[in-house]
Amino acid sequence: DSGGVYWIVDLNTRKASGNTYWFGPVLANNRLILASSRGDLQARDPKTGALIKTLRTGAPMMQPPIAAGGLLYVVNEKAELVAIR
């Protein structure tokens, strides 16, 4: 209501060389879903920003996920379409 910030989360906490780029978020099933250039998908609580789950997809992603029909779709840099339930 006030336009104030609810929460801020630093997504670059992983100790790795080079930059990690994040895409999204997409709100699906009451979770914020983010995709990374390191091949991670994160599900976060939209009210607190708390990490709910991380999933390694096996290949970097370069665009936001898409939620449709009860599935989450991501395209990785190998041009593979991955559907996740």
Stockholm file with secondary structure:
# STOCKHOLM 1.0

chainA/1-85         DSGGVYWIVDLNTRKASGNTYWFGPVLANNRLILASSRGDLQARDPKTGALIKTLRTGAPMMQPPIAAGGLLYVVNEKAELVAIR
#=GR chainA/1-85 SS CCCCCCCCCCSCCSCCSSCCCEEEEEEETTEEEEEETTSEEEEECTTTCCEEEEEECSSCBCSCCEEETTEEEEEBTTCCEEEEC
#=GC SS_cons        CCCCCCCCCCSCCSCCSSCCCEEEEEEETTEEEEEETTSEEEEECTTTCCEEEEEECSSCBCSCCEEETTEEEEEBTTCCEEEEC
//
